[in-house]
């Protein structure tokens, strides 16, 4: 058998720690759900706790597979990294859109607009005291959509 690389050992330990943390959270959640009055317990909360339990089992099995240098451990780690990468990309896109909206509002007298207007750079210079300001700050018809 080949010696386990240090990076694989570190990943396995991280998976064990993550699985143990989720198990602790699920255990506390189940204790809270059991001790709560029946009126506060619904099926959606039980489904969430069951999904978190599945996540903890997934991480522990992945850690075992990495520790023993099995193929399923590597595959599970790749899937975990792929999901985390997609989450990071989505969060980055939302942060960029939020920053663009904030910058646009600062330059547009505190008014937000649609993503189409932000893409083409439509900035209105009408005074905020003008009664036509609300309707004049919308993106003109016929502007090209975001592509």
MARMINU-946865 format. One record per residue (C-alpha): x, y, z; residue in three letters; residue number from 0. Coordinates in Angstrom, 1 decimal. Example, Ala and Ser with C-alpha at 12.3 -4.5 7.8 and 13.67 -1.06 7.14 Angstrom:
c1 = 12.3, c2 = -4.5, c3 = 7.8, code = Ala, pos = 0
c1 = 13.7, c2 = -1.1, c3 = 7.1, code = Ser, pos = 1
This chain:
c1 = 0.0, c2 = 0.0, c3 = 0.0, code = Unk, pos = 0
c1 = 1.2, c2 = 3.5, c3 = -0.8, code = Unk, pos = 1
c1 = 1.9, c2 = 6.0, c3 = 1.9, code = Unk, pos = 2
c1 = -0.9, c2 = 8.5, c3 = 2.4, code = Unk, pos = 3
c1 = 0.1, c2 = 12.0, c3 = 1.2, code = Unk, pos = 4
c1 = 0.0, c2 = 14.8, c3 = 3.8, code = Unk, pos = 5
c1 = -2.6, c2 = 16.7, c3 = 1.8, code = Unk, pos = 6
c1 = -5.0, c2 = 13.8, c3 = 1.8, code = Unk, pos = 7
c1 = -4.5, c2 = 13.3, c3 = 5.5, code = Unk, pos = 8
c1 = -5.4, c2 = 17.0, c3 = 6.1, code = Unk, pos = 9
c1 = -8.5, c2 = 16.7, c3 = 3.9, code = Unk, pos = 10
c1 = -9.6, c2 = 13.6, c3 = 5.7, code = Unk, pos = 11
c1 = -9.2, c2 = 15.3, c3 = 9.1, code = Unk, pos = 12
c1 = -11.2, c2 = 18.3, c3 = 7.8, code = Unk, pos = 13
c1 = -13.9, c2 = 16.0, c3 = 6.7, code = Unk, pos = 14
c1 = -14.0, c2 = 14.2, c3 = 10.1, code = Unk, pos = 15
c1 = -14.1, c2 = 17.6, c3 = 11.9, code = Unk, pos = 16
c1 = -16.9, c2 = 18.9, c3 = 9.6, code = Unk, pos = 17
c1 = -18.9, c2 = 15.7, c3 = 10.0, code = Unk, pos = 18
c1 = -18.5, c2 = 15.8, c3 = 13.8, code = Unk, pos = 19
c1 = -19.6, c2 = 19.4, c3 = 13.8, code = Unk, pos = 20
c1 = -22.7, c2 = 18.7, c3 = 11.8, code = Unk, pos = 21
c1 = -23.5, c2 = 15.6, c3 = 14.0, code = Unk, pos = 22
c1 = -23.3, c2 = 17.9, c3 = 17.0, code = Unk, pos = 23
c1 = -25.6, c2 = 20.5, c3 = 15.4, code = Unk, pos = 24
c1 = -28.1, c2 = 17.8, c3 = 14.4, code = Unk, pos = 25
c1 = -28.0, c2 = 16.2, c3 = 17.9, code = Unk, pos = 26
c1 = -28.7, c2 = 19.6, c3 = 19.5, code = Unk, pos = 27
c1 = -31.5, c2 = 20.3, c3 = 16.9, code = Unk, pos = 28
c1 = -33.2, c2 = 17.0, c3 = 17.6, code = Unk, pos = 29
c1 = -33.0, c2 = 17.6, c3 = 21.3, code = Unk, pos = 30
c1 = -34.5, c2 = 21.0, c3 = 20.8, code = Unk, pos = 31
c1 = -37.2, c2 = 19.6, c3 = 18.5, code = Unk, pos = 32
c1 = -38.1, c2 = 16.8, c3 = 21.0, code = Unk, pos = 33
c1 = -38.2, c2 = 19.2, c3 = 24.0, code = Unk, pos = 34
c1 = -40.3, c2 = 21.8, c3 = 22.1, code = Unk, pos = 35
c1 = -44.1, c2 = 21.8, c3 = 22.4, code = Unk, pos = 36
c1 = -45.7, c2 = 19.8, c3 = 19.6, code = Unk, pos = 37
c1 = -47.2, c2 = 23.0, c3 = 18.2, code = Unk, pos = 38
c1 = -43.7, c2 = 24.3, c3 = 17.2, code = Unk, pos = 39
c1 = -42.5, c2 = 21.1, c3 = 15.5, code = Unk, pos = 40
c1 = -43.4, c2 = 20.7, c3 = 11.8, code = Unk, pos = 41
c1 = -42.3, c2 = 18.4, c3 = 9.0, code = Unk, pos = 42
c1 = -40.1, c2 = 20.9, c3 = 7.3, code = Unk, pos = 43
c1 = -37.8, c2 = 21.3, c3 = 10.3, code = Unk, pos = 44
c1 = -37.6, c2 = 17.5, c3 = 10.6, code = Unk, pos = 45
c1 = -36.6, c2 = 17.4, c3 = 6.9, code = Unk, pos = 46
c1 = -33.9, c2 = 20.0, c3 = 7.4, code = Unk, pos = 47
c1 = -32.5, c2 = 18.1, c3 = 10.3, code = Unk, pos = 48
c1 = -32.5, c2 = 14.9, c3 = 8.3, code = Unk, pos = 49
c1 = -30.7, c2 = 16.6, c3 = 5.4, code = Unk, pos = 50
c1 = -28.1, c2 = 17.9, c3 = 7.8, code = Unk, pos = 51
c1 = -27.7, c2 = 14.4, c3 = 9.2, code = Unk, pos = 52
c1 = -27.2, c2 = 13.1, c3 = 5.7, code = Unk, pos = 53
c1 = -24.5, c2 = 15.8, c3 = 5.2, code = Unk, pos = 54
c1 = -22.7, c2 = 14.8, c3 = 8.3, code = Unk, pos = 55
c1 = -22.7, c2 = 11.1, c3 = 7.3, code = Unk, pos = 56
c1 = -21.5, c2 = 12.1, c3 = 3.8, code = Unk, pos = 57
c1 = -18.6, c2 = 14.0, c3 = 5.3, code = Unk, pos = 58
c1 = -17.6, c2 = 11.2, c3 = 7.7, code = Unk, pos = 59
c1 = -17.8, c2 = 8.6, c3 = 4.9, code = Unk, pos = 60
c1 = -15.7, c2 = 10.8, c3 = 2.7, code = Unk, pos = 61
c1 = -13.1, c2 = 11.2, c3 = 5.5, code = Unk, pos = 62
c1 = -13.0, c2 = 7.4, c3 = 6.0, code = Unk, pos = 63
c1 = -12.5, c2 = 7.0, c3 = 2.2, code = Unk, pos = 64
c1 = -9.7, c2 = 9.5, c3 = 2.1, code = Unk, pos = 65
c1 = -8.0, c2 = 8.1, c3 = 5.2, code = Unk, pos = 66
c1 = -8.0, c2 = 4.6, c3 = 3.7, code = Unk, pos = 67
c1 = -7.1, c2 = 5.9, c3 = 0.2, code = Unk, pos = 68
c1 = -10.2, c2 = 4.5, c3 = -1.4, code = Unk, pos = 69
c1 = -11.6, c2 = 5.7, c3 = -4.7, code = Unk, pos = 70
c1 = -15.0, c2 = 6.7, c3 = -3.3, code = Unk, pos = 71
c1 = -13.3, c2 = 9.0, c3 = -0.8, code = Unk, pos = 72
c1 = -11.5, c2 = 10.8, c3 = -3.6, code = Unk, pos = 73
c1 = -14.7, c2 = 11.0, c3 = -5.7, code = Unk, pos = 74
c1 = -16.7, c2 = 12.4, c3 = -2.7, code = Unk, pos = 75
c1 = -14.0, c2 = 15.0, c3 = -2.1, code = Unk, pos = 76
c1 = -14.1, c2 = 16.1, c3 = -5.7, code = Unk, pos = 77
c1 = -17.9, c2 = 16.4, c3 = -5.5, code = Unk, pos = 78
c1 = -17.6, c2 = 18.4, c3 = -2.3, code = Unk, pos = 79
c1 = -15.0, c2 = 20.7, c3 = -3.9, code = Unk, pos = 80
c1 = -17.2, c2 = 21.1, c3 = -7.0, code = Unk, pos = 81
c1 = -20.2, c2 = 22.1, c3 = -4.9, code = Unk, pos = 82
c1 = -18.2, c2 = 24.5, c3 = -2.8, code = Unk, pos = 83
c1 = -16.8, c2 = 26.1, c3 = -6.0, code = Unk, pos = 84
c1 = -20.3, c2 = 26.6, c3 = -7.4, code = Unk, pos = 85
c1 = -21.4, c2 = 28.2, c3 = -4.1, code = Unk, pos = 86
c1 = -18.5, c2 = 30.5, c3 = -4.1, code = Unk, pos = 87
c1 = -19.2, c2 = 31.6, c3 = -7.7, code = Unk, pos = 88
c1 = -22.8, c2 = 32.3, c3 = -6.9, code = Unk, pos = 89
c1 = -21.9, c2 = 34.3, c3 = -3.9, code = Unk, pos = 90
c1 = -19.3, c2 = 36.2, c3 = -5.9, code = Unk, pos = 91
c1 = -21.9, c2 = 37.1, c3 = -8.6, code = Unk, pos = 92
c1 = -24.4, c2 = 38.3, c3 = -6.0, code = Unk, pos = 93
c1 = -21.7, c2 = 40.4, c3 = -4.3, code = Unk, pos = 94
c1 = -20.7, c2 = 42.0, c3 = -7.6, code = Unk, pos = 95
c1 = -24.4, c2 = 42.7, c3 = -8.4, code = Unk, pos = 96
c1 = -24.9, c2 = 44.3, c3 = -5.0, code = Unk, pos = 97
c1 = -21.8, c2 = 46.4, c3 = -5.3, code = Unk, pos = 98
c1 = -22.9, c2 = 47.5, c3 = -8.8, code = Unk, pos = 99
c1 = -26.4, c2 = 48.5, c3 = -7.5, code = Unk, pos = 100
c1 = -24.9, c2 = 50.4, c3 = -4.6, code = Unk, pos = 101
c1 = -22.4, c2 = 52.3, c3 = -6.9, code = Unk, pos = 102
c1 = -25.2, c2 = 53.0, c3 = -9.3, code = Unk, pos = 103
c1 = -27.5, c2 = 54.4, c3 = -6.6, code = Unk, pos = 104
c1 = -24.7, c2 = 56.6, c3 = -5.3, code = Unk, pos = 105
c1 = -24.1, c2 = 58.1, c3 = -8.7, code = Unk, pos = 106
c1 = -27.9, c2 = 58.3, c3 = -9.4, code = Unk, pos = 107
c1 = -29.0, c2 = 60.4, c3 = -6.4, code = Unk, pos = 108
c1 = -29.8, c2 = 57.4, c3 = -4.2, code = Unk, pos = 109
c1 = -32.1, c2 = 55.7, c3 = -6.6, code = Unk, pos = 110
c1 = -31.8, c2 = 52.1, c3 = -7.8, code = Unk, pos = 111
c1 = -32.7, c2 = 51.0, c3 = -11.2, code = Unk, pos = 112
c1 = -32.9, c2 = 47.8, c3 = -13.2, code = Unk, pos = 113
c1 = -29.9, c2 = 45.7, c3 = -14.2, code = Unk, pos = 114
c1 = -30.4, c2 = 46.7, c3 = -17.8, code = Unk, pos = 115
c1 = -29.8, c2 = 50.4, c3 = -17.0, code = Unk, pos = 116
c1 = -26.8, c2 = 49.5, c3 = -14.9, code = Unk, pos = 117
c1 = -25.3, c2 = 47.5, c3 = -17.8, code = Unk, pos = 118
c1 = -25.6, c2 = 50.4, c3 = -20.3, code = Unk, pos = 119
c1 = -24.7, c2 = 53.1, c3 = -17.8, code = Unk, pos = 120
c1 = -27.8, c2 = 55.3, c3 = -17.7, code = Unk, pos = 121
c1 = -27.4, c2 = 57.9, c3 = -15.1, code = Unk, pos = 122
c1 = -30.1, c2 = 60.5, c3 = -14.5, code = Unk, pos = 123
c1 = -29.3, c2 = 64.1, c3 = -13.4, code = Unk, pos = 124
c1 = -32.8, c2 = 65.2, c3 = -12.5, code = Unk, pos = 125
c1 = -33.1, c2 = 66.9, c3 = -9.1, code = Unk, pos = 126
c1 = -34.7, c2 = 64.7, c3 = -6.4, code = Unk, pos = 127
c1 = -37.1, c2 = 67.6, c3 = -5.7, code = Unk, pos = 128
c1 = -38.5, c2 = 67.4, c3 = -9.2, code = Unk, pos = 129
c1 = -41.9, c2 = 65.6, c3 = -9.1, code = Unk, pos = 130
c1 = -41.0, c2 = 63.9, c3 = -12.4, code = Unk, pos = 131
c1 = -37.9, c2 = 62.4, c3 = -10.8, code = Unk, pos = 132
c1 = -39.4, c2 = 59.1, c3 = -10.0, code = Unk, pos = 133
c1 = -40.7, c2 = 58.4, c3 = -13.5, code = Unk, pos = 134
c1 = -37.6, c2 = 60.0, c3 = -15.2, code = Unk, pos = 135
c1 = -35.2, c2 = 57.7, c3 = -13.3, code = Unk, pos = 136
c1 = -36.4, c2 = 54.6, c3 = -15.1, code = Unk, pos = 137
c1 = -34.5, c2 = 53.0, c3 = -17.9, code = Unk, pos = 138
c1 = -35.8, c2 = 54.2, c3 = -21.3, code = Unk, pos = 139
c1 = -37.7, c2 = 51.8, c3 = -23.5, code = Unk, pos = 140
c1 = -35.7, c2 = 50.2, c3 = -26.3, code = Unk, pos = 141
c1 = -32.4, c2 = 49.9, c3 = -24.4, code = Unk, pos = 142
c1 = -30.8, c2 = 46.6, c3 = -25.2, code = Unk, pos = 143
c1 = -31.2, c2 = 43.8, c3 = -22.6, code = Unk, pos = 144
c1 = -28.3, c2 = 42.4, c3 = -20.7, code = Unk, pos = 145
c1 = -26.5, c2 = 39.7, c3 = -22.7, code = Unk, pos = 146
